[in-house]
Amino acid sequence: MPELSSISVKSLLVVLVLLAAGLSKGAGYTKSNGNDCSSKPDTGPCRGYFPKFYFDPSDKKCKEFIYGGCGGNGNRYDTKEECHKRC
């Protein structure tokens, strides 16, 4: 087996650290339980682009917002129909 150069080892270490950091961000994902119809929409700390719906109690309507992919709160629904059914 050929000997690894110090540059190769450092590169491998950087890749592993970045991979671990990416996996830990995904660990914060929360699935909406559909029990929260009063909170403001919360995009969460991640930077994804996932169209979702939230219930706006002042208008008594379900409205679209962009969810980042992790975190957030329970006022998040995949479809407008699901939002209306729960709230």
C-alpha positions, 0 to 999 in steps of 0.5 A: 500500500502506498504511503499517504502524503501529508497533503492527502491526509490533510485533505481527507481530514478536511473532507471528513470534518465538512461531512460531519458538519453537514450531517450534524445540521441535518440532525436538527430536522423536525417534522411538523406534528400539526398541533400548532396553528398559532405560531408565526411561520418559522423558516428554521436555521437551514437554507433550503427552499421548501414551499410549505403552508402555515395557518395565519390565525389573524386571517384564519387562512393557510398561507405559503412560506418557504421552509429552510429544511430543519428546525422551525415549529409545528405550524408547518404543513406540506399542503394547503389542504392539510393545513386547513384540515388541522387548523 
